[in-house]
Amino acid sequence: MSIVRFSNQLPRLFDRFFEGDLYDWSNRNFSNTNTTLPSVNIKENAEAFMVEVAAPGFTKDEFKIELNNDLLTISSEKKVENKTKEGENFTRREFSYKSFCRSITLPHIVNNEKIEAKYDNGILRVSIPKKEEAKPKPARQIEIS
């Protein structure tokens, strides 16, 4: 079943934001360890887009955020090593390894130079400001000469 957007207006720039890789659930959007990917919220206001990634249990140093042209990639790789005491033998031991990679194609209305990220309480927040010319302008009165 396909998701179809209906709009009474011309396609909005925000709609095109979602036409890229976010809804592409091919193998590149699944983690290498066959686990589920962190959930992502994308919000928009007049000034910017905000991408929120739910990734509890990570530290800010374990994230890698890369911008290549208009492709924003958020990834992380974390290997948890359980230390064992000398002389211990394992009948079975399952390693803990977490990694993910999410890619989002950014619209041309964003200011790539001013992207900022913050990690707090298990949520990675990436602020993507819009260019000045893309921000809504207030209504103005035009004088008739």
C-alpha positions in Angstrom: 0.0 0.0 0.0 1.4 3.4 -0.9 1.1 6.6 1.1 -0.5 9.3 -1.1 -0.5 12.9 -0.1 -3.4 15.1 -1.3 -3.2 18.8 -1.4 -5.5 21.5 -2.7 -2.5 23.6 -3.5 0.6 23.3 -5.6 3.2 20.9 -4.2 4.8 22.5 -1.2 8.6 22.6 -0.7 8.0 20.7 2.6 6.3 17.8 0.7 9.4 17.5 -1.5 11.5 17.2 1.7 9.9 13.7 2.2 10.3 12.5 -1.4 13.9 11.5 -0.8 15.5 8.9 1.3 13.5 9.2 4.4 10.7 6.9 3.1 13.1 4.7 1.2 13.1 1.5 3.4 15.7 -0.3 1.3 18.6 -2.1 3.0 20.6 1.1 3.5 18.1 2.3 6.1 18.3 -0.8 8.2 21.0 -1.3 10.8 23.9 -3.7 10.0 23.0 -5.7 13.1 19.4 -6.6 12.0 18.0 -4.4 14.7 15.4 -1.6 14.3 16.5 1.9 13.5 16.0 4.8 15.9 12.7 6.6 15.3 13.0 10.0 13.6 10.7 13.0 13.9 11.0 15.9 11.4 9.3 19.2 12.3 9.1 22.4 10.4 8.5 26.0 11.3 9.0 29.2 9.5 12.7 29.4 10.5 14.0 25.8 10.2 13.5 22.1 10.1 14.2 20.0 13.2 15.2 16.4 12.9 14.9 14.4 16.2 16.5 11.0 16.5 15.5 8.8 19.4 18.8 7.0 20.4 19.0 6.3 24.1 22.1 4.7 25.5 24.5 6.5 23.2 26.9 9.4 24.0 27.3 12.4 21.7 30.8 11.2 20.7 29.3 8.0 19.2 27.4 9.9 16.6 28.6 10.9 13.2 26.7 13.5 11.2 27.9 14.1 7.7 26.6 16.4 4.9 27.5 15.5 1.4 25.9 18.0 -1.1 22.2 17.8 0.0 22.4 14.4 1.7 22.4 14.5 5.5 23.6 11.2 7.0 23.3 10.5 10.7 25.1 7.3 11.9 26.5 5.7 14.9 28.5 2.6 15.8 28.8 1.3 19.3 30.4 -2.0 20.4 29.7 -3.0 24.0 32.4 -5.2 25.4 31.6 -7.1 28.5 34.8 -7.8 30.4 35.2 -11.2 31.9 37.2 -12.3 34.8 40.2 -14.5 34.4 39.3 -18.2 34.3 35.7 -17.7 33.2 34.4 -19.9 30.4 31.3 -19.2 28.3 28.9 -21.8 27.1 27.1 -19.1 25.2 27.7 -15.4 25.0 25.9 -12.9 22.8 27.8 -9.8 21.8 26.2 -6.4 22.0 26.8 -4.3 18.9 24.7 -1.3 17.9 24.9 0.6 14.7 22.6 2.5 12.4 22.7 4.9 9.5 19.9 7.2 8.4 20.1 9.5 5.4 17.8 12.4 4.5 17.9 14.4 1.3 17.6 18.1 2.2 15.6 20.5 0.1 17.5 23.4 -1.6 15.8 25.9 0.8 18.0 25.1 3.7 21.2 26.8 4.8 23.7 24.0 4.8 26.4 26.2 6.5 24.4 26.6 9.8 23.3 23.1 10.6 23.7 22.4 14.3 23.3 19.3 16.5 22.7 18.6 20.2 22.3 15.3 22.1 20.4 15.4 25.3 18.4 12.7 27.3 18.6 10.1 24.5 17.4 12.5 21.8 19.7 13.8 19.0 18.3 17.1 17.7 19.6 18.4 14.4 18.5 22.0 13.6 18.5 22.8 9.9 17.8 26.5 9.3 16.2 27.8 6.2 17.7 30.3 3.9 16.5 33.9 4.3 14.8 33.9 0.9 12.8 30.8 1.8 11.3 32.2 5.0 7.8 33.6 4.8 7.6 37.4 4.3 5.0 39.5 6.2 2.2 41.0 4.2 2.8 44.5 3.1 0.7 47.3 1.6 1.6 48.4 -1.9 0.9 52.1 -2.6 -0.8 53.0 -5.8 0.9 55.9 -7.6 
